[in-house]
Amino acid sequence: MSTLKKISCGLCCISAGLAMLAYIGLGLGLGTMTAAAVEAIGRNPEAAMSVIIALIIGVIAILILGVLAFIVAKKLICVAKRSCDSDC
């Protein structure tokens, strides 16, 4: 295997790991959003339904980004396996 293929394989694996680091941000974002929603409902109970609807929409958007990060990481792993002459 050439040096260029080894470097390509290593960089794809590193990139996949970095793509999975997005889950740290997802966890922090979900925690912060939930805390803010609970605090808003505590301050103004009459607006609970609108806060909950906004929270659900935000959670769905964040989880979609998490799925996209997983797909990108999986594709990068497949590219790394192909560049290392393995099956994906």
N, CA, C and O atoms as a GROMACS GRO file, in nm:
protein
  352
    1MET      N    1   0.086  -0.117   0.000
    1MET     CA    2   0.000   0.000   0.000
    1MET      C    3   0.090   0.123   0.000
    1MET      O    4   0.188   0.131   0.074
    2SER      N    5   0.054   0.219  -0.085
    2SER     CA    6   0.136   0.339  -0.096
    2SER      C    7   0.116   0.430   0.025
    2SER      O    8   0.019   0.418   0.100
    3THR      N    9   0.209   0.519   0.039
    3THR     CA   10   0.204   0.614   0.150
    3THR      C   11   0.082   0.704   0.140
    3THR      O   12   0.020   0.739   0.241
    4LEU      N   13   0.048   0.742   0.017
    4LEU     CA   14  -0.068   0.828  -0.003
    4LEU      C   15  -0.197   0.759   0.040
    4LEU      O   16  -0.286   0.823   0.098
    5LYS      N   17  -0.209   0.629   0.012
    5LYS     CA   18  -0.328   0.556   0.055
    5LYS      C   19  -0.332   0.543   0.207
    5LYS      O   20  -0.440   0.551   0.266
    6LYS      N   21  -0.218   0.524   0.270
    6LYS     CA   22  -0.215   0.515   0.416
    6LYS      C   23  -0.258   0.648   0.478
    6LYS      O   24  -0.333   0.650   0.576
    7ILE      N   25  -0.211   0.757   0.422
    7ILE     CA   26  -0.247   0.889   0.473
    7ILE      C   27  -0.396   0.913   0.452
    7ILE      O   28  -0.464   0.964   0.541
    8SER      N   29  -0.446   0.876   0.336
    8SER     CA   30  -0.590   0.893   0.308
    8SER      C   31  -0.674   0.812   0.405
    8SER      O   32  -0.776   0.860   0.454
    9CYS      N   33  -0.632   0.689   0.432
    9CYS     CA   34  -0.705   0.603   0.525
    9CYS      C   35  -0.706   0.664   0.665
    9CYS      O   36  -0.810   0.668   0.731
   10GLY      N   37  -0.592   0.711   0.709
   10GLY     CA   38  -0.583   0.772   0.842
   10GLY      C   39  -0.664   0.899   0.854
   10GLY      O   40  -0.730   0.921   0.956
   11LEU      N   41  -0.661   0.982   0.751
   11LEU     CA   42  -0.736   1.107   0.756
   11LEU      C   43  -0.887   1.083   0.754
   11LEU      O   44  -0.963   1.155   0.819
   12CYS      N   45  -0.930   0.980   0.681
   12CYS     CA   46  -1.074   0.948   0.682
   12CYS      C   47  -1.118   0.901   0.820
   12CYS      O   48  -1.227   0.936   0.865
   13CYS      N   49  -1.037   0.822   0.885
   13CYS     CA   50  -1.073   0.774   1.019
   13CYS      C   51  -1.076   0.890   1.119
   13CYS      O   52  -1.165   0.897   1.204
   14ILE      N   53  -0.979   0.978   1.109
   14ILE     CA   54  -0.977   1.095   1.198
   14ILE      C   55  -1.099   1.184   1.172
   14ILE      O   56  -1.161   1.234   1.266
   15SER      N   57  -1.134   1.202   1.045
   15SER     CA   58  -1.250   1.283   1.010
   15SER      C   59  -1.379   1.222   1.063
   15SER      O   60  -1.468   1.294   1.109
   16ALA      N   61  -1.390   1.090   1.057
   16ALA     CA   62  -1.509   1.023   1.111
   16ALA      C   63  -1.518   1.045   1.261
   16ALA      O   64  -1.627   1.068   1.314
   17GLY      N   65  -1.406   1.038   1.330
   17GLY     CA   66  -1.406   1.064   1.474
   17GLY      C   67  -1.447   1.207   1.505
   17GLY      O   68  -1.522   1.231   1.600
   18LEU      N   69  -1.400   1.301   1.426
   18LEU     CA   70  -1.438   1.441   1.447
   18LEU      C   71  -1.585   1.463   1.417
   18LEU      O   72  -1.650   1.544   1.483
   19ALA      N   73  -1.639   1.392   1.317
   19ALA     CA   74  -1.782   1.404   1.288
   19ALA      C   75  -1.864   1.354   1.406
   19ALA      O   76  -1.971   1.408   1.435
   20MET      N   77  -1.817   1.253   1.474
   20MET     CA   78  -1.890   1.200   1.589
   20MET      C   79  -1.878   1.291   1.711
   20MET      O   80  -1.956   1.279   1.805
   21LEU      N   81  -1.781   1.382   1.711
   21LEU     CA   82  -1.772   1.480   1.820
   21LEU      C   83  -1.893   1.574   1.820
   21LEU      O   84  -1.917   1.643   1.919
   22ALA      N   85  -1.966   1.575   1.712
   22ALA     CA   86  -2.087   1.658   1.707
   22ALA      C   87  -2.186   1.617   1.815
   22ALA      O   88  -2.267   1.698   1.858
   23TYR      N   89  -2.179   1.491   1.858
   23TYR     CA   90  -2.272   1.445   1.961
   23TYR      C   91  -2.247   1.512   2.095
   23TYR      O   92  -2.339   1.520   2.177
   24ILE      N   93  -2.128   1.559   2.121
   24ILE     CA   94  -2.104   1.635   2.244
   24ILE      C   95  -2.184   1.765   2.239
   24ILE      O   96  -2.250   1.803   2.336
   25GLY      N   97  -2.177   1.832   2.125
   25GLY     CA   98  -2.256   1.955   2.108
   25GLY      C   99  -2.405   1.930   2.113
   25GLY      O  100  -2.481   2.012   2.165
   26LEU      N  101  -2.447   1.816   2.059
   26LEU     CA  102  -2.589   1.783   2.064
   26LEU      C  103  -2.636   1.765   2.207
   26LEU      O  104  -2.742   1.814   2.245
   27GLY      N  105  -2.558   1.695   2.285
   27GLY     CA  106  -2.594   1.674   2.426
   27GLY      C  107  -2.599   1.804   2.504
   27GLY      O  108  -2.692   1.826   2.582
   28LEU      N  109  -2.500   1.888   2.483
   28LEU     CA  110  -2.499   2.018   2.552
   28LEU      C  111  -2.617   2.105   2.507
   28LEU      O  112  -2.680   2.171   2.590
   29GLY      N  113  -2.647   2.104   2.378
   29GLY     CA  114  -2.759   2.183   2.328
   29GLY      C  115  -2.892   2.136   2.381
   29GLY      O  116  -2.977   2.217   2.418
   30LEU      N  117  -2.911   2.004   2.385
   30LEU     CA  118  -3.037   1.950   2.437
   30LEU      C  119  -3.053   1.982   2.586
   30LEU      O  120  -3.163   2.017   2.631
   31GLY      N  121  -2.947   1.970   2.660
   31GLY     CA  122  -2.954   2.000   2.804
   31GLY      C  123  -2.985   2.146   2.830
   31GLY      O  124  -3.068   2.178   2.915
   32THR      N  125  -2.918   2.234   2.757
   32THR     CA  126  -2.941   2.378   2.774
   32THR      C  127  -3.083   2.416   2.732
   32THR      O  128  -3.149   2.496   2.798
   33MET      N  129  -3.129   2.358   2.621
   33MET     CA  130  -3.264   2.388   2.573
   33MET      C  131  -3.370   2.340   2.671
   33MET      O  132  -3.468   2.411   2.698
   34THR      N  133  -3.352   2.222   2.725
   34THR     CA  134  -3.449   2.169   2.820
   34THR      C  135  -3.451   2.252   2.948
   34THR      O  136  -3.557   2.280   3.003
   35ALA      N  137  -3.333   2.290   2.996
   35ALA     CA  138  -3.327   2.372   3.117
   35ALA      C  139  -3.396   2.506   3.095
   35ALA      O  140  -3.467   2.554   3.183
   36ALA      N  141  -3.374   2.566   2.980
   36ALA     CA  142  -3.439   2.694   2.952
   36ALA      C  143  -3.591   2.679   2.941
   36ALA      O  144  -3.665   2.767   2.985
   37ALA      N  145  -3.636   2.569   2.882
   37ALA     CA  146  -3.781   2.547   2.869
   37ALA      C  147  -3.845   2.526   3.006
   37ALA      O  148  -3.953   2.580   3.033
   38VAL      N  149  -3.780   2.449   3.090
   38VAL     CA  150  -3.835   2.426   3.225
   38VAL      C  151  -3.839   2.557   3.304
   38VAL      O  152  -3.934   2.583   3.377
   39GLU      N  153  -3.735   2.637   3.289
   39GLU     CA  154  -3.732   2.766   3.359
   39GLU      C  155  -3.841   2.859   3.306
   39GLU      O  156  -3.905   2.930   3.383
   40ALA      N  157  -3.863   2.859   3.174
   40ALA     CA  158  -3.967   2.944   3.116
   40ALA      C  159  -4.106   2.901   3.161
   40ALA      O  160  -4.192   2.986   3.187
   41ILE      N  161  -4.129   2.771   3.169
   41ILE     CA  162  -4.260   2.722   3.216
   41ILE      C  163  -4.279   2.756   3.364
   41ILE      O  164  -4.390   2.786   3.407
   42GLY      N  165  -4.170   2.750   3.440
   42GLY     CA  166  -4.179   2.786   3.581
   42GLY      C  167  -4.213   2.933   3.602
   42GLY      O  168  -4.284   2.968   3.697
   43ARG      N  169  -4.162   3.020   3.514
   43ARG     CA  170  -4.190   3.162   3.526
   43ARG      C  171  -4.331   3.199   3.477
   43ARG      O  172  -4.397   3.284   3.535
   44ASN      N  173  -4.374   3.131   3.371
   44ASN     CA  174  -4.502   3.167   3.310
   44ASN      C  175  -4.577   3.038   3.273
   44ASN      O  176  -4.568   2.991   3.160
   45PRO      N  177  -4.650   2.981   3.367
   45PRO     CA  178  -4.719   2.854   3.341
   45PRO      C  179  -4.826   2.862   3.232
   45PRO      O  180  -4.858   2.760   3.171
   46GLU      N  181  -4.881   2.981   3.207
   46GLU     CA  182  -4.984   2.994   3.104
   46GLU      C  183  -4.927   2.970   2.964
   46GLU      O  184  -5.000   2.929   2.874
   47ALA      N  185  -4.799   2.996   2.946
   47ALA     CA  186  -4.735   2.980   2.815
   47ALA      C  187  -4.671   2.843   2.799
   47ALA      O  188  -4.588   2.822   2.710
   48ALA      N  189  -4.710   2.748   2.884
   48ALA     CA  190  -4.645   2.617   2.884
   48ALA      C  191  -4.661   2.546   2.750
   48ALA      O  192  -4.566   2.485   2.701
   49MET      N  193  -4.778   2.553   2.690
   49MET     CA  194  -4.800   2.479   2.565
   49MET      C  195  -4.713   2.533   2.452
   49MET      O  196  -4.656   2.455   2.376
   50SER      N  197  -4.702   2.665   2.441
   50SER     CA  198  -4.620   2.722   2.334
   50SER      C  199  -4.472   2.693   2.357
   50SER      O  200  -4.397   2.672   2.262
   51VAL      N  201  -4.430   2.692   2.483
   51VAL     CA  202  -4.291   2.659   2.514
   51VAL      C  203  -4.263   2.512   2.480
   51VAL      O  204  -4.158   2.480   2.426
   52ILE      N  205  -4.356   2.426   2.512
   52ILE     CA  206  -4.338   2.283   2.484
   52ILE      C  207  -4.333   2.258   2.334
   52ILE      O  208  -4.253   2.177   2.287
   53ILE      N  209  -4.418   2.326   2.258
   53ILE     CA  210  -4.416   2.310   2.112
   53ILE      C  211  -4.283   2.357   2.055
   53ILE      O  212  -4.226   2.290   1.969
   54ALA      N  213  -4.233   2.472   2.102
   54ALA     CA  214  -4.104   2.521   2.055
   54ALA      C  215  -3.992   2.425   2.095
   54ALA      O  216  -3.897   2.404   2.019
   55LEU      N  217  -4.003   2.368   2.213
   55LEU     CA  218  -3.902   2.272   2.260
   55LEU      C  219  -3.902   2.146   2.172
   55LEU      O  220  -3.795   2.097   2.136
   56ILE      N  221  -4.017   2.096   2.139
   56ILE     CA  222  -4.026   1.975   2.056
   56ILE      C  223  -3.969   2.002   1.917
   56ILE      O  224  -3.896   1.919   1.863
   57ILE      N  225  -3.999   2.117   1.859
   57ILE     CA  226  -3.945   2.151   1.727
   57ILE      C  227  -3.792   2.162   1.733
   57ILE      O  228  -3.722   2.114   1.644
   58GLY      N  229  -3.741   2.223   1.838
   58GLY     CA  230  -3.596   2.234   1.854
   58GLY      C  231  -3.528   2.100   1.874
   58GLY      O  232  -3.421   2.076   1.818
   59VAL      N  233  -3.590   2.013   1.952
   59VAL     CA  234  -3.534   1.879   1.975
   59VAL      C  235  -3.530   1.800   1.844
   59VAL      O  236  -3.432   1.731   1.816
   60ILE      N  237  -3.636   1.810   1.765
   60ILE     CA  238  -3.638   1.740   1.637
   60ILE      C  239  -3.527   1.790   1.546
   60ILE      O  240  -3.459   1.710   1.481
   61ALA      N  241  -3.507   1.922   1.541
   61ALA     CA  242  -3.401   1.978   1.457
   61ALA      C  243  -3.263   1.930   1.502
   61ALA      O  244  -3.178   1.896   1.420
   62ILE      N  245  -3.241   1.928   1.633
   62ILE     CA  246  -3.111   1.884   1.685
   62ILE      C  247  -3.089   1.736   1.656
   62ILE      O  248  -2.978   1.696   1.619
   63LEU      N  249  -3.192   1.654   1.671
   63LEU     CA  250  -3.176   1.512   1.645
   63LEU      C  251  -3.154   1.484   1.497
   63LEU      O  252  -3.082   1.390   1.463
   64ILE      N  253  -3.213   1.562   1.409
   64ILE     CA  254  -3.187   1.547   1.265
   64ILE      C  255  -3.040   1.576   1.236
   64ILE      O  256  -2.977   1.505   1.157
   65LEU      N  257  -2.986   1.678   1.299
   65LEU     CA  258  -2.843   1.708   1.281
   65LEU      C  259  -2.756   1.594   1.333
   65LEU      O  260  -2.651   1.564   1.276
   66GLY      N  261  -2.800   1.530   1.441
   66GLY     CA  262  -2.726   1.415   1.493
   66GLY      C  263  -2.726   1.298   1.396
   66GLY      O  264  -2.624   1.231   1.379
   67VAL      N  265  -2.840   1.273   1.334
   67VAL     CA  266  -2.847   1.165   1.234
   67VAL      C  267  -2.757   1.198   1.115
   67VAL      O  268  -2.689   1.109   1.063
   68LEU      N  269  -2.757   1.323   1.071
   68LEU     CA  270  -2.671   1.362   0.961
   68LEU      C  271  -2.524   1.346   0.996
   68LEU      O  272  -2.445   1.303   0.912
   69ALA      N  273  -2.486   1.380   1.118
   69ALA     CA  274  -2.346   1.361   1.161
   69ALA      C  275  -2.309   1.213   1.160
   69ALA      O  276  -2.198   1.177   1.123
   70PHE      N  277  -2.402   1.128   1.202
   70PHE     CA  278  -2.377   0.984   1.200
   70PHE      C  279  -2.360   0.934   1.057
   70PHE      O  280  -2.271   0.853   1.030
   71ILE      N  281  -2.444   0.980   0.965
   71ILE     CA  282  -2.434   0.938   0.826
   71ILE      C  283  -2.302   0.981   0.766
   71ILE      O  284  -2.238   0.903   0.694
   72VAL      N  285  -2.260   1.104   0.793
   72VAL     CA  286  -2.131   1.152   0.743
   72VAL      C  287  -2.017   1.067   0.798
   72VAL      O  288  -1.926   1.030   0.723
   73ALA      N  289  -2.021   1.036   0.926
   73ALA     CA  290  -1.916   0.954   0.986
   73ALA      C  291  -1.914   0.815   0.924
   73ALA      O  292  -1.806   0.761   0.898
   74LYS      N  293  -2.030   0.756   0.900
   74LYS     CA  294  -2.037   0.623   0.840
   74LYS      C  295  -1.981   0.624   0.698
   74LYS      O  296  -1.908   0.533   0.659
   75LYS      N  297  -2.015   0.727   0.622
   75LYS     CA  298  -1.962   0.738   0.485
   75LYS      C  299  -1.811   0.755   0.487
   75LYS      O  300  -1.741   0.698   0.402
   76LEU      N  301  -1.759   0.833   0.581
   76LEU     CA  302  -1.614   0.850   0.590
   76LEU      C  303  -1.544   0.719   0.626
   76LEU      O  304  -1.435   0.691   0.578
   77ILE      N  305  -1.607   0.641   0.711
   77ILE     CA  306  -1.550   0.511   0.746
   77ILE      C  307  -1.548   0.419   0.624
   77ILE      O  308  -1.453   0.345   0.603
   78CYS      N  309  -1.656   0.424   0.544
   78CYS     CA  310  -1.659   0.343   0.422
   78CYS      C  311  -1.550   0.385   0.324
   78CYS      O  312  -1.486   0.301   0.261
   79VAL      N  313  -1.528   0.515   0.312
   79VAL     CA  314  -1.421   0.565   0.224
   79VAL      C  315  -1.285   0.519   0.277
   79VAL      O  316  -1.198   0.482   0.199
   80ALA      N  317  -1.268   0.522   0.407
   80ALA     CA  318  -1.141   0.479   0.466
   80ALA      C  319  -1.118   0.331   0.440
   80ALA      O  320  -1.006   0.289   0.410
   81LYS      N  321  -1.223   0.251   0.452
   81LYS     CA  322  -1.208   0.107   0.428
   81LYS      C  323  -1.174   0.080   0.281
   81LYS      O  324  -1.094  -0.008   0.250
   82ARG      N  325  -1.237   0.156   0.193
   82ARG     CA  326  -1.208   0.136   0.050
   82ARG      C  327  -1.065   0.178   0.017
   82ARG      O  328  -0.997   0.112  -0.062
   83SER      N  329  -1.019   0.288   0.078
   83SER     CA  330  -0.883   0.333   0.048
   83SER      C  331  -0.778   0.242   0.113
   83SER      O  332  -0.661   0.245   0.073
   84CYS      N  333  -0.819   0.164   0.210
   84CYS     CA  334  -0.727   0.067   0.273
   84CYS      C  335  -0.744  -0.071   0.211
   84CYS      O  336  -0.696  -0.169   0.267
   85ASP      N  337  -0.811  -0.080   0.096
   85ASP     CA  338  -0.832  -0.206   0.024
   85ASP      C  339  -0.910  -0.308   0.104
   85ASP      O  340  -0.877  -0.427   0.101
   86SER      N  341  -1.012  -0.264   0.176
   86SER     CA  342  -1.102  -0.354   0.249
   86SER      C  343  -1.241  -0.336   0.196
   86SER      O  344  -1.271  -0.237   0.129
   87ASP      N  345  -1.329  -0.430   0.226
   87ASP     CA  346  -1.469  -0.418   0.186
   87ASP      C  347  -1.544  -0.334   0.288
   87ASP      O  348  -1.511  -0.333   0.407
   88CYS      N  349  -1.647  -0.262   0.239
   88CYS     CA  350  -1.728  -0.180   0.328
   88CYS      C  351  -1.860  -0.247   0.352
   88CYS      O  352  -1.944  -0.194   0.425
   0.00000   0.00000   0.00000
